[in-house]
């Protein structure tokens, strides 16, 4: 039976969206992957761009509220918040915390290339954490090179 994993951050616009796309690609058919946030917005265009650079299309994903996700049959919750307060999911689930700083910023003084660099760093940190997720869930890892271009 497939494990269900829920990735959470505040806006469900960058970190949890990238984690959702990466997990689908890197772990494949072994898990059902969801993402949500406590204050959902829209998927950040920088997240879409840096994921496309890695060969993963998340342009069809959308931000969801944790309140709209059925968490009763989730096996693991992965929170990705660093400085901000992550949403909490009640119940008995495996909880993992990957504190990754939010790459998004509304500061107009950050040059576009610097912004993309921040998103690439977040993407790569999430990818590194995902490599250990199958064993944390008690599943055999899939081929982690399939379907994604090395970055």
Phi, psi and omega in degrees: 000136181293145172275148176250128181239133178245121176263130183235140165213190186284300187271348185051044183240338184223282186303308182290329176292317178295319178298320178299311180295317179295317181296319178299321182281313187279328182257338171067222188285002184276346181221153166262129187245135177228159170218154180198173179212165179280335178224072186298147178232248175225158179293128183292131180300330177293323177296317179299317182295312183288333175288322176298323176301330179268006178082020182238124182264112176249014183296339179270356178281159179218156180287137181231151175275141176299334179291340181263001182258132176284106184265004184292334181241030176272132180273328182214143175241126178247116177265139185243011183283148177245288182273334185266169180272121180281154174296155180246136177249119180287164176108177181264096177225158173290131181243128176236142179236119177244092184287098181244122181303144179292119181285342183285150177205146176263007180290113182289350181275353178278119180297150182306320181293325176294320178298315178297322178300317179298318179291322177297318179298316179297315179302314183291325176293319178297316179303316179299318179292323182296333181298333180266352184297316180304315180292327177295332179267354181077032177239158178282127182294146174281174175295110187282002177257349184288136171077002181224142177274130178301143179239000000 
